[in-house]
Amino acid sequence: MLSIQSILSPSIKKLRSSDSPVLDSEVLLSFVIKKPKEFLFAHPEFAPTAKQISHFKKLIARRAKGEPIAYLIGHKEFYGLDFEINKNVLIPRPETELMVEEVVKKIDRLKIILIDVGTGSGCIPIAILKTIKNTATIKCFAIDISPGAIATAKRNAKKHNVKIKFLHGNLLEPMMSQLTQYSKKNKIIITANLPYLTTKQYRASTSIQHEPRLALVADKSGLALYEQLLKQISVLSKINITLFFEIDPSQARAIIILIKKYLPLAEVKIKNDYAGKKRLVIIDCRL
């Protein structure tokens, strides 16, 4: 019978190329034995079953090849909430929490139409709705081009008991005919954490190559999808809208040029993330 410590020690050695071999091993073992991580320290004599040990070793082997922990255990924390994560969606990043914070600040007592474009796991709109005390004046939509992502986001919305209407399609296409009508009585807020990496950036980072390329990479120096979205918005009229875009810090100047091309009267701000890097673009405009 192998104890927890005798199982962890060789696994930590196998993950020595990882940034956090000890934590990774502990998280995976906790997941396999279905116990909180604290249990490992409180009960070092605990002996997992042969089946659990076999499962754990397989997960360690996958982690050693670079597969993210979130995909191995099927969930990830974002903004203090637990989200189902799988190969259909991007793993939520801490820097994206800034978007949630800024949207929550922007929402007042007015009637709001909240639209998350490229929703993935649904973490952004779900975190916003869970943070706001009164959601009665908010009507929320989430759009994604991936049916698998929509299915995952729906399960996360159900888990967190929030009301979101999910739509399948490319960027704002599923809602274009409704937006002008909605804007007569509502302020519109659009959040978008679209693919913004270049192919070169994607190839250079082995840590992200287990995630869906569709959710990470875009043409035109990573800004092709943001340009498409801006084009869609530019044809609207009589609309009060605020946009929140997450970008790579290197794209700050280029995204401002794009915004001014399609929304010349817009007011644009770029906020730094918690690491001090230009990350969140906030666009206020009336069309």
Secondary structure, DSSP 8 states (H G I E B T S, - for coil): ---HHHHHHHHHHHTTTSS-HHHHHHHHHHHHHT--HHHHHH-TT----HHHHHHHHHHHHHHHTT--HHHHHTEEEETTEEEE--TTS----GGGHHHHHHHHHH--SS-EEEEEES-TTSHHHHHHHHH-S--TTEEEEEEES-HHHHHHHHHHHHHTT---EEEESSTTGGGHHHHHHHHTT-EEEEEE----B-HHHHHH-GGGTTS-GGGTB-TTTTTHHHHHHHHHHHT--S-EEEEEEE--GGGHHHHHHHHHHH-TT-EEEEEE-TTS-EEEEEEEEE-
